[in-house]
Amino acid sequence: MSETAAGRAGDPGRGRVLCFAPHPDDEVLGAGGTLLRHVRRGDPVRVVIATDGAAGDPDRRFDPARYTEMRRDESRAAAQLLGWGEPRFWGLPDSCVVVESDKVRLVSLVTEELSAFAPDLVYLPWAGDHNSDHLVLHEVVVRALVAVGFGGSAFGYEVWAPNPQPDLVVDITDLVDDKRAGLRCFATQNAYNDLAHAVFGLNAYRSLLLERSGGFGEALTRVS
């Protein structure tokens, strides 16, 4: 294995895991294989979903009165299938303008989750994931980690934008079928895009850093 690949392919570690997702489906898209690896090892995993995902139906293909609950149900179904517990839903507005006072409140919400669950590892969107909700969530989680003096490991995952220099690539080759099944739970989003087709293209590309032909990886960027 080359020095570059050896420095990037690896394992984020073990312990209590807290994952922050901007929308229902990001938890599986960005870190589903990594979270499942934790589950299979017996690590406690909690997922927090920040927004209600209301902006995910721009063509109004679904009943607007039920849509946000449909999205919650999709994340619940994926959680049950993949083995982590009932997600925690903040139900915040999707794709809205966020001002500093909003960020202060969000930092408080993150701090409450950190205090309640006491994680050893935290997953969040990486700093360059080009979606406004992803960028805000990254910022407020990092601010909260600093505020509480978090002593564990935190990693950013990819959804909307690949990181040109990830710190770690987790081999999920043996978990691809499970991740694919989890993605099928998100019917409202698959109505617009083939989630598995998109994300497994990215995960397959990451196999270059695993030096595993035909493999799949999830890239992570160290935050702390």
C-alpha positions in Angstrom: 0.0 0.0 0.0 1.3 3.5 -0.8 2.1 5.9 1.9 -0.7 8.2 0.8 -3.3 5.4 0.8 -2.0 4.1 4.1 -2.5 7.5 5.7 -6.1 7.7 4.6 -7.6 4.3 4.7 -8.5 3.3 8.2 -11.0 3.2 11.1 -12.4 6.2 13.0 -12.3 4.2 16.3 -14.9 2.8 18.7 -17.2 4.2 21.4 -20.5 6.0 21.7 -21.5 7.6 18.4 -23.5 10.7 17.8 -24.3 11.7 14.2 -25.8 15.0 13.2 -27.7 15.0 9.9 -29.2 18.2 8.2 -32.1 16.4 6.5 -33.7 13.0 6.7 -31.5 10.8 4.4 -28.2 12.5 5.0 -27.4 10.1 7.8 -27.4 7.2 5.4 -26.1 9.0 2.3 -23.0 10.4 4.1 -22.2 8.0 6.9 -24.5 5.0 6.6 -21.8 2.4 6.1 -19.7 3.9 8.9 -22.6 4.0 11.3 -23.6 0.5 10.4 -20.0 -0.6 11.1 -20.4 0.9 14.6 -23.7 -0.9 15.1 -22.2 -4.3 14.1 -19.4 -3.8 16.6 -21.9 -3.0 19.4 -21.2 0.7 19.7 -24.2 2.8 20.8 -25.3 5.0 17.9 -27.7 8.0 18.0 -28.8 10.0 15.0 -30.0 13.6 15.3 -31.8 15.1 12.2 -32.0 18.9 12.2 -34.5 20.0 9.7 -38.0 18.7 8.7 -36.9 18.2 5.1 -39.9 20.1 3.8 -37.9 21.5 0.8 -37.3 18.1 -0.6 -40.5 18.1 -2.7 -40.2 21.1 -5.0 -42.7 19.7 -7.5 -45.3 18.9 -4.8 -45.6 15.3 -5.8 -46.7 14.3 -2.3 -49.4 15.5 0.1 -48.0 18.6 1.8 -50.0 18.0 4.9 -48.2 14.7 5.4 -44.9 15.3 3.7 -42.6 16.1 6.7 -44.0 13.2 8.6 -43.3 10.9 5.6 -39.7 12.0 5.7 -39.4 11.2 9.4 -40.9 7.8 8.8 -38.3 7.2 6.1 -35.5 7.9 8.5 -37.2 5.8 11.1 -37.5 2.9 8.7 -33.8 3.2 7.7 -32.8 3.3 11.4 -34.8 0.2 12.1 -33.3 -1.6 9.1 -29.7 -0.6 9.8 -29.9 -1.1 13.5 -29.6 2.2 15.3 -32.3 3.6 17.5 -35.1 6.0 16.8 -33.6 9.2 15.4 -34.1 12.5 17.3 -35.9 15.1 15.2 -35.4 18.8 15.8 -38.0 19.6 13.1 -36.3 22.9 12.1 -37.3 24.7 8.9 -35.6 23.4 5.8 -33.5 25.7 3.6 -34.3 28.9 5.5 -32.1 31.9 6.1 -30.2 31.5 9.4 -29.0 34.5 11.3 -26.6 34.6 14.3 -29.4 34.4 16.9 -30.5 31.2 15.2 -27.0 29.8 15.4 -26.8 30.6 19.1 -30.0 28.6 19.6 -28.6 25.7 17.4 -25.4 25.6 19.4 -27.5 25.2 22.5 -29.4 22.3 20.9 -26.2 20.6 19.9 -24.8 21.1 23.4 -27.9 19.5 24.9 -27.4 16.5 22.7 -23.7 16.2 23.6 -24.5 16.4 27.2 -27.4 13.9 27.1 -25.6 11.2 25.0 -21.9 11.8 26.0 -20.4 10.6 22.7 -16.9 9.5 22.1 -17.3 10.1 18.3 -19.3 12.7 16.5 -20.2 12.7 12.8 -21.4 15.9 11.0 -21.4 17.3 7.5 -17.9 18.4 6.4 -17.0 22.1 6.1 -17.3 22.3 2.3 -20.5 20.4 1.8 -22.2 22.9 -0.6 -25.7 23.1 0.9 -26.8 25.9 3.2 -28.2 23.6 5.8 -25.2 21.4 5.8 -22.9 24.3 6.2 -24.8 25.8 9.1 -25.0 22.5 10.9 -21.3 22.0 10.5 -20.6 25.4 11.9 -22.9 25.1 15.0 -21.8 21.5 15.8 -18.1 22.7 15.7 -19.0 25.7 17.9 -20.7 23.4 20.4 -17.8 20.9 20.5 -15.5 23.8 21.3 -17.8 25.2 23.9 -18.1 21.9 25.8 -14.4 21.1 25.5 -15.2 17.9 23.6 -12.3 15.4 24.0 -13.3 12.7 21.6 -13.1 12.5 17.8 -15.3 14.3 15.3 -15.4 13.7 11.6 -17.1 15.4 8.7 -18.9 13.3 6.0 -19.6 14.0 2.4 -23.0 14.3 0.7 -23.2 17.2 -1.7 -19.5 17.9 -2.4 -16.5 15.6 -2.3 -13.6 16.7 -0.2 -10.5 16.8 -2.3 -8.3 15.9 0.8 -10.2 13.6 3.2 -8.3 12.5 6.3 -9.8 9.0 6.4 -11.6 6.6 4.2 -13.7 3.9 5.8 -14.0 0.6 3.9 -17.7 -0.2 3.6 -17.4 -2.8 0.8 -19.0 -5.5 2.8 -21.9 -3.2 3.9 -22.9 -1.9 0.5 -26.0 -4.1 0.2 -27.2 -2.9 3.6 -26.6 0.7 2.8 -28.5 0.3 -0.5 -31.4 -1.2 1.4 -31.3 1.7 3.8 -31.4 4.2 0.9 -34.5 2.5 -0.5 -36.4 3.6 2.6 -36.3 7.2 1.3 -39.0 6.9 -1.3 -39.8 10.7 -1.4 -36.2 11.4 -2.3 -35.7 8.5 -4.7 -38.7 9.9 -6.6 -36.4 12.8 -7.6 -33.0 11.1 -7.8 -31.6 7.6 -7.6 -29.9 8.0 -4.3 -27.9 4.8 -4.5 -26.7 5.5 -8.0 -25.4 8.9 -6.9 -23.8 8.0 -3.6 -22.2 4.7 -4.7 -20.5 6.5 -7.5 -18.8 8.6 -4.8 -18.2 5.7 -2.6 -16.7 3.7 -5.5 -14.4 6.5 -6.3 -13.1 6.5 -2.8 -11.9 2.9 -3.3 -8.9 4.5 -5.0 -7.7 5.5 -1.5 -8.5 2.0 -0.2 -6.5 0.4 -3.0 -9.3 -2.0 -3.3 -10.5 -2.7 -6.8 -14.3 -2.9 -6.9 -14.6 -1.7 -3.4 -16.5 1.2 -1.7 -15.5 3.7 0.9 -16.9 6.6 2.9 -14.5 9.6 3.2 -14.2 11.5 6.5 -12.5 14.7 7.4 -11.2 15.1 10.9 -12.8 18.0 12.8 -11.3 17.2 16.3 
